[in-house]
Amino acid sequence: MIKSELVQKLADENPNLFHRDIERLVSIVFDEIAGSLARGERVELRGFGAFSVKHRPARVGRNPRSGEPVRIAEKYSPFFKAGKELRDRLNKEGRFSASARS
């Protein structure tokens, strides 16, 4: 699902709200999550999961083509850990067909 599909689904389920207001609300929620992560804070959505930031220290990697060492700068990466309710919902028997798993 992409952001526009989420907005459309919320608009379909809430015909009393304007589409532009729903778009703004979704953007505000995503901006707040991103802002909290940028400040190094953890964001937990009960029943869904938790977003946090992982520090990846500087290291020396290898260029796969030439094999030469390459310096890789330190960076911070977003990390998501699914909550128990989400994991349980995904792992119900018969949830996905065998072709969707591969």
N, CA and C of each residue as an Amber inpcrd file, in Angstrom:
protein
   306
   0.8560000  -1.1730000   0.0000000   0.0000000   0.0000000   0.0000000
   0.9020000   1.2360000   0.0000000   0.5610000   2.1880000  -0.8130000
   1.2910000   3.4470000  -0.8490000   0.4490000   4.5300000  -0.1730000
   1.0780000   5.6650000   0.0900000   0.4310000   6.7310000   0.8510000
  -0.9070000   7.1520000   0.2360000  -0.9610000   7.3080000  -1.0860000
  -2.2120000   7.7300000  -1.7300000  -3.3120000   6.6760000  -1.5660000
  -2.9560000   5.4050000  -1.5510000  -3.9410000   4.3450000  -1.3260000
  -4.4640000   4.3910000   0.1110000  -3.5700000   4.6850000   1.0640000
  -3.9970000   4.8270000   2.4560000  -4.9750000   5.9900000   2.5920000
  -4.6440000   7.1130000   1.9750000  -5.5260000   8.2820000   2.0280000
  -6.8820000   7.9490000   1.4180000  -6.8790000   7.2620000   0.2830000
  -8.1350000   6.9150000  -0.3830000  -8.9780000   5.9650000   0.4640000
  -8.3220000   4.9880000   1.0970000  -9.0540000   4.0440000   1.9560000
  -9.6850000   4.7800000   3.1400000  -8.9380000   5.6920000   3.7490000
  -9.4870000   6.4660000   4.8610000 -10.6310000   7.3600000   4.3900000
 -10.5060000   7.9320000   3.1960000 -11.5740000   8.7740000   2.6460000
 -12.8270000   7.9480000   2.3800000 -12.6460000   6.7360000   1.8630000
 -13.7900000   5.8570000   1.5950000 -14.5090000   5.4730000   2.8860000
 -13.7420000   5.2570000   3.9640000 -14.3250000   4.8480000   5.2380000
 -14.8800000   6.0270000   6.0400000 -14.5130000   7.2480000   5.6500000
 -14.9610000   8.4460000   6.3670000 -15.4970000   9.4750000   5.3770000
 -16.6690000   9.2210000   4.7960000 -17.1920000  10.1320000   3.7800000
 -17.5410000  11.5230000   4.3160000 -17.6210000  11.6560000   5.6280000
 -17.9390000  12.9550000   6.2270000 -16.7260000  13.8840000   6.2870000
 -15.5230000  13.3760000   6.0020000 -14.3050000  14.1880000   6.0210000
 -13.8740000  14.5380000   4.6020000 -13.2870000  15.7190000   4.4520000
 -12.7640000  16.1250000   3.1490000 -11.4810000  15.3650000   2.8400000
 -11.3090000  15.0350000   1.5600000 -10.1250000  14.3060000   1.1010000
  -8.8530000  15.0680000   1.4670000  -8.8620000  16.3970000   1.2760000
  -7.6650000  17.2070000   1.5550000  -7.3200000  17.1870000   3.0410000
  -8.3260000  17.0930000   3.9150000  -8.0710000  17.0300000   5.3580000
  -7.4390000  15.6930000   5.7370000  -7.9000000  14.6300000   5.1070000
  -7.3270000  13.3100000   5.3700000  -5.8830000  13.2730000   4.8960000
  -5.6060000  13.8380000   3.7120000  -4.2280000  13.9060000   3.2150000
  -3.3420000  14.6440000   4.2070000  -3.8390000  15.7610000   4.7360000
  -3.0720000  16.5540000   5.6840000  -2.8220000  15.7780000   6.9750000
  -3.8270000  15.0690000   7.4590000  -3.6620000  14.2810000   8.6830000
  -2.6260000  13.1700000   8.5140000  -2.6900000  12.4660000   7.3950000
  -1.7220000  11.3950000   7.1300000  -0.3160000  11.9890000   7.0470000
  -0.1690000  13.1170000   6.3690000   1.1440000  13.7680000   6.2660000
   1.6580000  14.2050000   7.6330000   0.7750000  14.7420000   8.4640000
   1.1760000  15.1690000   9.8050000   1.6750000  13.9790000  10.6220000
   0.9650000  12.8530000  10.5540000   1.3710000  11.6630000  11.3060000
   2.7510000  11.1930000  10.8420000   2.9490000  11.0870000   9.5340000
   4.2420000  10.6460000   9.0130000   5.3470000  11.6390000   9.3440000
   5.0540000  12.9390000   9.2630000   6.0510000  13.9630000   9.5960000
   6.4460000  13.9030000  11.0660000   5.4820000  13.6460000  11.9320000
   5.7710000  13.5360000  13.3600000   6.6330000  12.3050000  13.6550000
   6.3380000  11.1990000  13.0030000   7.1590000   9.9940000  13.1820000
   8.5770000  10.2750000  12.7100000   8.7170000  10.8580000  11.5210000
  10.0510000  11.1640000  10.9790000  10.7850000  12.1700000  11.8680000
  10.0780000  13.1880000  12.3590000  10.7000000  14.1780000  13.2340000
  11.2000000  13.5720000  14.5300000  10.4050000  12.6930000  15.1110000
  10.8170000  12.0230000  16.3460000  12.0480000  11.1640000  16.1110000
  12.0750000  10.4400000  15.0170000  13.2390000   9.6130000  14.7020000
  14.4680000  10.4840000  14.4660000  14.2960000  11.6330000  13.7990000
  15.4160000  12.5430000  13.5390000  15.9920000  13.0840000  14.8440000
  15.1580000  13.2040000  15.8760000  15.6240000  13.6580000  17.1880000
  16.1840000  12.5050000  18.0190000  16.2050000  11.3050000  17.4460000
  16.7430000  10.1470000  18.1520000  15.7540000   9.4860000  19.0880000
  14.4860000   9.8560000  18.9820000  13.4590000   9.2810000  19.8460000
  12.8930000   8.0050000  19.2350000  12.3060000   7.1860000  20.0710000
  11.6520000   5.9490000  19.6500000  10.1630000   6.2360000  19.4980000
   9.5390000   5.6530000  18.4710000   8.1020000   5.8320000  18.2450000
   7.4470000   4.4640000  18.3380000   6.5010000   4.3230000  19.2650000
   5.8160000   3.0460000  19.4510000   4.3400000   3.2180000  19.1510000
   3.8270000   2.3630000  18.2710000   2.4060000   2.3250000  17.9520000
   1.8960000   0.9810000  18.4720000   1.2300000   1.0100000  19.6060000
   0.7880000  -0.2260000  20.2630000  -0.0220000  -1.0960000  19.3150000
   0.3020000  -2.3740000  19.2940000  -0.3950000  -3.3280000  18.4420000
   0.1580000  -3.3660000  17.0280000   0.9970000  -2.3970000  16.6750000
   1.5650000  -2.3470000  15.3220000   3.0610000  -2.5920000  15.3610000
   3.7890000  -1.7630000  16.1020000   5.2260000  -1.9390000  16.1930000
   5.9200000  -0.6890000  16.6780000   7.2470000  -0.7320000  16.6500000
   8.0450000   0.3870000  17.1430000   9.1020000   0.7590000  16.1110000
   9.2540000   2.0620000  15.9190000  10.2960000   2.5980000  15.0540000
  11.4040000   3.1390000  15.9490000  12.6390000   2.8830000  15.5730000
  13.7720000   3.4390000  16.3060000  14.8830000   3.7280000  15.3020000
  15.9700000   4.2780000  15.8070000  17.1010000   4.6300000  14.9520000
  18.2940000   3.7890000  15.3880000  18.9540000   3.1620000  14.4320000
  20.1540000   2.3730000  14.7080000  21.3720000   3.1310000  14.1970000
  22.4050000   3.1950000  15.0270000  23.6610000   3.8320000  14.6270000
  24.5410000   2.7880000  13.9590000  25.0490000   3.1300000  12.8070000
  25.9730000   2.2490000  12.0910000  27.3190000   2.9710000  12.0410000
  28.3050000   2.4850000  12.7810000  29.5920000   3.1850000  12.8360000
  30.3340000   3.1370000  11.4900000  31.2920000   4.0370000  11.3430000
  32.1220000   4.0530000  10.1300000  32.8830000   2.7300000  10.0410000
  33.1250000   2.2980000   8.8270000  33.8400000   1.0330000   8.6390000
  34.5200000   1.0350000   7.2780000  35.2890000   0.0170000   7.0480000
  35.9350000  -0.1510000   5.7500000  35.2510000  -1.3150000   5.0520000
  34.7230000  -1.0380000   3.8620000  34.0880000  -2.0790000   3.0590000
  34.9530000  -2.3970000   1.8550000  34.4330000  -3.1610000   0.9570000
  35.1650000  -3.5230000  -0.2640000  34.3090000  -3.2140000  -1.4780000
  34.9430000  -2.6580000  -2.4870000  34.2930000  -2.4550000  -3.7720000
  34.1160000  -3.8430000  -4.3860000  32.8910000  -4.2790000  -4.6550000
  32.6870000  -5.6440000  -5.1580000  33.3010000  -5.8690000  -6.5410000
  33.4450000  -4.8190000  -7.3140000  33.9930000  -4.9600000  -8.6560000
  35.5150000  -5.0920000  -8.6460000  36.1850000  -4.2050000  -7.8950000
  37.6530000  -4.1900000  -7.9130000  38.2780000  -4.8310000  -6.6860000
  37.5150000  -4.9870000  -5.6150000  38.0550000  -5.5530000  -4.3880000
  38.8200000  -4.5460000  -3.5490000  38.8950000  -3.2860000  -3.9980000
  39.6190000  -2.2580000  -3.2530000  38.8440000  -1.8690000  -1.9920000
  39.5890000  -1.5370000  -0.9310000  38.9100000  -1.0650000   0.2830000
  38.2430000   0.2920000   0.0390000  37.0580000   0.4660000   0.6330000
  36.3020000   1.7070000   0.5050000  35.8570000   2.1310000   1.9070000
  36.1070000   3.4150000   2.2320000  35.6590000   3.9180000   3.5340000
  34.1590000   4.1890000   3.4750000  33.4470000   3.6820000   4.4430000
  32.0060000   3.9040000   4.5470000  31.7830000   4.7440000   5.7970000
  31.1930000   5.9190000   5.6160000  30.9670000   6.8370000   6.7270000
  29.9120000   6.2920000   7.6850000  29.9560000   6.7990000   8.9240000
  28.9230000   6.4070000   9.8810000  27.5790000   6.9370000   9.4070000
  26.5250000   6.2470000   9.8140000  25.1970000   6.7020000   9.4380000
  24.1770000   6.1670000  10.4360000  23.0110000   6.7500000  10.3550000
  21.8880000   6.3360000  11.1810000  20.8120000   5.7990000  10.2560000
  20.2290000   4.6720000  10.6230000  19.2140000   4.0380000   9.7870000
  17.9450000   3.8080000  10.5990000  16.7870000   4.0050000   9.9580000
  15.5440000   3.6990000  10.6640000  15.3990000   2.1860000  10.8130000
  14.8130000   1.7760000  11.9030000  14.6230000   0.3570000  12.1950000
  13.1910000   0.1680000  12.6750000  12.5250000  -0.8730000  12.1900000
  11.1580000  -1.1640000  12.5970000  11.0980000  -2.5520000  13.1990000
  10.4730000  -2.6530000  14.3550000  10.2440000  -3.9470000  14.9780000
   8.7430000  -4.1250000  15.1140000   8.2130000  -5.1420000  14.4680000
   6.7760000  -5.4070000  14.4880000   6.3240000  -5.8010000  15.8920000
   5.1370000  -5.3470000  16.2650000   4.5480000  -5.6940000  17.5500000
   3.9460000  -7.0920000  17.5190000   3.6540000  -7.6150000  18.6940000
   3.1230000  -8.9740000  18.8110000   1.8010000  -9.1400000  18.0590000
   0.8970000  -8.1700000  18.1790000  -0.3930000  -8.2920000  17.4940000
  -0.2190000  -8.3420000  15.9830000   0.6840000  -7.5440000  15.4450000
   0.9400000  -7.5530000  14.0040000   1.5500000  -8.8780000  13.5700000
   2.5330000  -9.3640000  14.3280000   3.1470000 -10.6610000  13.9930000
   2.1160000 -11.7820000  14.0390000   1.2640000 -11.7730000  15.0740000
   0.2300000 -12.8060000  15.1990000  -0.7380000 -12.7490000  14.0190000
  -1.1030000 -11.5290000  13.6290000  -2.0380000 -11.3650000  12.5080000
  -1.4340000 -11.8700000  11.1950000  -0.1430000 -11.6330000  10.9970000
   0.5250000 -12.0770000   9.7700000   0.7490000 -13.5810000   9.7300000
   0.8790000 -14.1840000  10.9020000   1.2350000 -15.5970000  10.9530000
   0.0640000 -16.5380000  11.1900000  -1.1580000 -16.0350000  11.0480000
  -2.3130000 -16.9240000  11.1550000  -2.2330000 -17.9670000  10.0460000
  -2.6890000 -19.1570000  10.3390000  -2.6690000 -20.2220000   9.3310000
  -3.4920000 -19.8450000   8.1200000  -2.9550000 -20.1150000   6.9420000
  -3.6790000 -19.8680000   5.7060000  -3.7540000 -18.3970000   5.3250000
  -2.9820000 -17.5610000   5.9580000  -3.0280000 -16.1220000   5.6810000
  -2.5970000 -15.8060000   4.2520000  -1.5200000 -16.4070000   3.8040000
  -1.0030000 -16.1870000   2.4510000  -0.9760000 -17.5200000   1.7080000
  -1.1150000 -17.4420000   0.4040000  -0.9900000 -18.6630000  -0.3950000
   0.4830000 -19.0180000  -0.5020000   0.7800000 -20.2280000  -0.8870000
   2.1720000 -20.6820000  -0.9970000   2.9400000 -19.8550000  -2.0020000
   2.2890000 -19.3710000  -3.0720000   2.9880000 -18.5820000  -4.0920000
   3.3710000 -17.2020000  -3.5690000   2.6380000 -16.6540000  -2.6080000
   2.9540000 -15.3180000  -2.0670000   4.1500000 -15.3690000  -1.1310000
   4.4280000 -16.5470000  -0.5760000   5.5410000 -16.6590000   0.3650000
   6.8810000 -16.7360000  -0.3390000   6.9300000 -17.1820000  -1.5710000
   8.2160000 -17.3520000  -2.2470000   8.6290000 -16.1490000  -3.0200000
